[in-house]
Amino acid sequence: MAETAADVVESLNADTSNFFDANLELNKEHTSAISMENHVSNGPNVSTPPLKRQKISNVANKCIESMESYMSAAKSDMSLILTKMPDPPVVRNLGEEVKKLGLSDNEEVDLMIKFSHKPEYEKYFWELNGIQRKNFVRKIMGMP
């Protein structure tokens, strides 16, 4: 079954997960164990000073917040676009529907020719159902 635009919008709106918050929390969890003091190494001091590390962390967090805001706006825009999109057309098989009417082979062919010459007949045919279709076909075919 084809997924309609309304189904996609509903699934987008139901998605309450927040990728950026989840990654931010994961990042805090992994970096909390890192000491903010300078490390002593055998070579030259290559560790980042705590103040610079904090500034880098602040820039990264602002970047993540900015991306989160952008993604939220994009999600809203996509929902709006999808609500304006029409649902995909329903695939209908005219031949199968005509066979259900119980016409002879020649009558079926004649009906298909009528539909090809006057497309509005086919349009009306699809708008009707059951006995209405049968009566409509009889009328356009000149049948009693």
C-alpha positions, -999 to +999 in steps of 0.1 A: +000+000+000+014+034-009+021+058+019+001+090+016+014+125+023-008+126+054+009+094+067+044+109+062+034+141+080+019+121+109+051+100+112+073+132+111+051+149+138+052+117+159+090+116+159+099+132+192+135+120+191+162+147+191+193+136+174+213+166+185+203+164+222+211+127+222+246+134+208+252+163+231+244+141+261+266+113+248+294+139+243+290+152+279+291+116+292+324+108+274+341+141+281+332+144+318+359+118+326+385+140+310+404+161+335+403+198+327+439+202+340+469+203+318+485+170+313+522+165+318+539+147+290+574+136+281+576+160+252+566+196+248+533+206+263+507+198+236+476+195+258+450+222+253+447+247+281+414+244+300+401+278+289+407+271+252+391+236+256+360+253+272+358+278+244+360+250+218+333+231+237+311+262+237+316+268+200+307+231+193+276+233+215+265+265+198+270+248+164+249+218+176+221+241+189+221+260+156+219+227+136+191+215+159+172+248+152+178+244+115+167+208+114+135+216+134+126+243+110+133+220+080+111+193+096+083+218+100+088+231+064+087+195+051+055+187+070+039+218+055+050+208+020+038+172+024+003+184+035+000+203+003+010+174-019-019+154-034-021+117-026-009+094-054-036+085-079-053+052-074-044+027-101-075+013-117-078-013-144-106-004-168-105-038-185-111-057-152-140-034-143-156-038-177-154-076-175-173-074-142-203-059-161-210-093-178-208-080-214-200-101-244-165-098-259-178-076-288-197-053-263-166-049-242-146-039-272-173-015-283-174+000-248-136+005-248-138+022-282-165+045-268-143+054-239-114+061-262-135+084-283-151+102-254-128+103-223-155+120-203-175+087-205-147+069-187-145+097-161-182+093-154-178+055-154-153+057-125-175+080-105-203+054-105-205+021-088-222-013-091-256-011-108-251+026-117-221+016-138-241-011-155-270+013-163-246+039-175-229+015-199-263+003-212-273+039-219-241+049-238-242+016-257-278+020-267-287-013-249-322-020-235 
